[in-house]
Amino acid sequence: MYIIGENIHIIAPSVKEAVKNKDAEFFKASAIRQVEHGADCVDLNIGPQKKRGHEILPWMVETVQSAVDVPLCLDTTNLAAIEAACVVCKNQPIINSTSAEAERLEKVPLVAKQYGARLVALTMGKGGIPIGADQRVEVAMEKLIPRMVEIDFPVSDLIVDPLALTVSGCQEYCPECIEAVRTLHYAWEPPPLTNAGLSNVSNAVPHEMRPLLNRVYMVMLMGAEIDMVIADPFDSPLMEAIRIVEERDDKTPLGRLYLKLHDVVQAMEELQPDDVDMDDPDQVDVWKTVQILLNKVIYTDQYLRL
């Protein structure tokens, strides 16, 4: 599993302060720690940064590159900032992102091609995010991929993101992202890569509940054969769940349950009560979380206590 470390994000007050003060040591330390904890790539999310993005992002790239030798994900809607950052990238960067909106689909892929970058493409257009998995795949097949073919951009460098949505308020759409990931592997030959912003699924959920939701959704997405995620490498239980699935480690009861969950999703089936030791609180929490993520039980902040 290719992990894009999410921890340099302008929404975090500490990151915002470090950007303001051009605190190079802050960004170096964060990048080093993320890589040490398993990140294959470091996300640099500066938000829109309309006024100074073209100065901030290349400075951040050079700063982080002086500390770690991994690819960087350039995460902003400011295309001028992305271009300036691409110029100083040592490794093949990931541009995050374009959508199917006409203006961005016209411009952003051309920049990605010019600099030999990978490109994240969101399955959304001017009308927003389609509800169903099939409609999201349709956006990829009818708009995103044809645009890449049109400009001779390698589909192997295209990363389609079918948009994970929060279980709090958008619960019914959580299974749709999983199914879109599964179907995208058959959308083209060669197929594009797939990605999701993992922590999106637990946005607006009480802080203490977020890791469990992220972890279980990760295992389910792996069952659908997702290629990469933007996630928190400091979340040790999450990274352990990924390791268990990748190494097929069945030494513990919880590990065996993760493997069973992965396998039933892969087989387009569902976890059953008999698969779970209902006397094991950790397994029960996973079971309840699966029911929430499959939209079988209505989400509330108290769902684990019910």
ZAMARGU-4260 file (C-alpha; in steps of 0.2 Angstrom, whole numbers, plus 5000, padded with zeros to 4 digits):
<rodrens>
0) 5000/5000/5000 | 5007/5017/4995 | 5005/5029/5009 | 5004/5048/5006 | 5008/5056/5023
5) 4994/5069/5027 | 5002/5078/5041 | 5008/5094/5033 | 4990/5101/5030 | 4987/5120/5031
10) 4971/5116/5041 | 4982/5112/5056 | 4986/5127/5067 | 5004/5121/5069 | 5006/5120/5050
15) 4998/5137/5047 | 5010/5145/5060 | 5025/5136/5052 | 5020/5143/5035 | 5018/5160/5042
20) 5035/5160/5050 | 5044/5150/5037 | 5049/5138/5050 | 5060/5126/5040 | 5064/5114/5054
25) 5046/5111/5058 | 5043/5105/5040 | 5059/5095/5040 | 5055/5086/5056 | 5037/5082/5051
30) 5043/5075/5034 | 5057/5064/5043 | 5045/5057/5056 | 5031/5053/5042 | 5044/5044/5032
35) 5051/5035/5047 | 5033/5029/5051 | 5030/5022/5034 | 5025/5036/5022 | 5030/5033/5004
40) 5026/5051/4999 | 5023/5067/5009 | 5008/5078/5005 | 5011/5097/5005 | 4994/5104/5007
45) 4994/5123/5007 | 4975/5126/5003 | 4971/5139/4989 | 4985/5151/4995 | 4980/5163/4981
50) 4992/5177/4985 | 5008/5169/4990 | 5006/5150/4985 | 5019/5152/4970 | 5032/5157/4984
55) 5027/5146/4998 | 5025/5129/4989 | 5042/5129/4980 | 5050/5134/4997 | 5042/5120/5006
60) 5047/5108/4992 | 5065/5113/4993 | 5064/5112/5013 | 5057/5095/5014 | 5068/5088/5000
65) 5083/5093/5010 | 5077/5081/5024 | 5069/5066/5015 | 5071/5058/4998 | 5053/5053/4994
70) 5041/5060/4981 | 5030/5075/4986 | 5012/5077/4983 | 5008/5095/4978 | 4991/5098/4986
75) 4983/5115/4981 | 4971/5123/4969 | 4983/5136/4965 | 4990/5131/4948 | 5004/5144/4948
80) 5010/5137/4964 | 5010/5119/4957 | 5020/5125/4942 | 5033/5134/4953 | 5035/5119/4964
85) 5036/5106/4950 | 5052/5116/4944 | 5061/5112/4960 | 5055/5094/4963 | 5069/5081/4962
90) 5057/5066/4962 | 5042/5063/4951 | 5029/5073/4960 | 5010/5070/4962 | 4999/5084/4958
95) 4983/5085/4968 | 4972/5088/4959 | 4961/5090/4944 | 4942/5087/4943 | 4931/5085/4928
100) 4927/5103/4928 | 4931/5110/4911 | 4943/5124/4916 | 4953/5113/4927 | 4953/5098/4916
105) 4959/5109/4902 | 4974/5116/4912 | 4980/5105/4925 | 4984/5089/4915 | 4994/5099/4903
110) 5005/5105/4918 | 5006/5087/4924 | 5012/5082/4907 | 5024/5096/4905 | 5033/5092/4921
115) 5031/5073/4920 | 5021/5072/4936 | 5008/5060/4942 | 4990/5067/4943 | 4976/5064/4955
120) 4959/5067/4946 | 4943/5068/4956 | 4927/5060/4950 | 4917/5076/4951 | 4912/5090/4939
125) 4904/5106/4939 | 4888/5098/4947 | 4897/5091/4961 | 4901/5073/4967 | 4890/5060/4958
130) 4880/5049/4971 | 4883/5031/4964 | 4899/5021/4961 | 4894/5019/4942 | 4892/5037/4940
135) 4909/5041/4947 | 4917/5028/4936 | 4907/5036/4922 | 4916/5053/4925 | 4933/5044/4924
140) 4929/5035/4908 | 4920/5048/4899 | 4929/5064/4905 | 4945/5061/4914 | 4953/5047/4905
145) 4949/5053/4887 | 4957/5070/4892 | 4973/5061/4896 | 4972/5051/4880 | 4969/5067/4870
150) 4985/5075/4877 | 4995/5059/4877 | 4997/5059/4896 | 5001/5041/4902 | 4986/5033/4910
155) 4998/5024/4921 | 5002/5041/4929 | 4984/5045/4932 | 4977/5042/4950 | 4958/5042/4950
160) 4950/5047/4967 | 4932/5042/4968 | 4930/5053/4984 | 4928/5046/5001 | 4914/5055/5010
165) 4911/5057/5029 | 4900/5044/5038 | 4893/5058/5047 | 4880/5066/5036 | 4885/5056/5020
170) 4884/5038/5027 | 4875/5031/5012 | 4889/5035/5000 | 4903/5026/5010 | 4900/5010/5001
175) 4899/5019/4984 | 4918/5024/4985 | 4923/5006/4989 | 4913/5000/4974 | 4920/5014/4963
180) 4938/5009/4967 | 4934/4991/4963 | 4926/4995/4946 | 4940/5008/4941 | 4952/4993/4939
185) 4942/4988/4924 | 4939/5005/4917 | 4954/5005/4905 | 4969/4996/4899 | 4980/4999/4907
190) 4969/5004/4922 | 4973/5020/4931 | 4979/5020/4949 | 4966/5023/4963 | 4967/5034/4978
195) 4956/5040/4993 | 4958/5053/5006 | 4956/5040/5020 | 4952/5052/5035 | 4938/5060/5025
200) 4927/5046/5030 | 4928/5051/5048 | 4927/5070/5046 | 4915/5078/5059 | 4916/5062/5070
205) 4921/5063/5088 | 4940/5063/5089 | 4942/5047/5099 | 4931/5037/5086 | 4940/5042/5070
210) 4955/5030/5071 | 4943/5015/5071 | 4933/5021/5057 | 4948/5025/5046 | 4956/5008/5050
215) 4941/4998/5046 | 4937/5008/5030 | 4956/5005/5025 | 4954/4987/5026 | 4938/4987/5016
220) 4946/4998/5003 | 4961/4986/5002 | 4948/4973/4998 | 4943/4983/4983 | 4961/4984/4978
225) 4965/5002/4981 | 4982/5007/4976 | 4986/5022/4988 | 4979/5033/5001 | 4982/5049/5009
230) 4983/5045/5027 | 4991/5047/5044 | 5007/5037/5046 | 5008/5041/5064 | 4992/5031/5067
235) 5000/5015/5073 | 4985/5004/5073 | 4981/5009/5055 | 4998/5005/5049 | 4997/4988/5059
240) 4981/4984/5050 | 4989/4988/5033 | 5003/4977/5038 | 4992/4963/5043 | 4983/4963/5027
245) 4998/4964/5016 | 5008/4951/5025 | 4992/4940/5028 | 4997/4939/5046 | 4984/4928/5055
250) 4993/4926/5072 | 4980/4936/5082 | 4960/4935/5083 | 4959/4953/5077 | 4971/4950/5063
255) 4961/4936/5057 | 4945/4947/5057 | 4954/4960/5047 | 4959/4947/5034 | 4942/4940/5034
260) 4935/4957/5031 | 4947/4961/5017 | 4943/4944/5009 | 4924/4946/5009 | 4925/4963/5002
265) 4937/4956/4988 | 4924/4943/4985 | 4910/4955/4984 | 4902/4947/4999 | 4899/4954/5017
270) 4906/4950/5034 | 4894/4938/5044 | 4890/4937/5063 | 4898/4920/5063 | 4915/4928/5057
275) 4916/4938/5073 | 4919/4933/5091 | 4905/4943/5100 | 4914/4941/5117 | 4929/4950/5111
280) 4926/4969/5112 | 4938/4974/5099 | 4930/4962/5086 | 4913/4969/5091 | 4919/4986/5088
285) 4925/4981/5070 | 4909/4972/5067 | 4898/4988/5072 | 4909/4999/5061 | 4907/4988/5046
290) 4889/4989/5048 | 4890/5008/5048 | 4901/5009/5033 | 4890/4998/5023 | 4875/5009/5028
295) 4867/4994/5036 | 4864/5003/5053 | 4862/5022/5054 | 4877/5031/5061 | 4876/5040/5077
300) 4891/5046/5088 | 4885/5033/5101 | 4885/5018/5089 | 4898/5008/5098 | 4888/5009/5114
305) 4872/5002/5106
</rodrens>
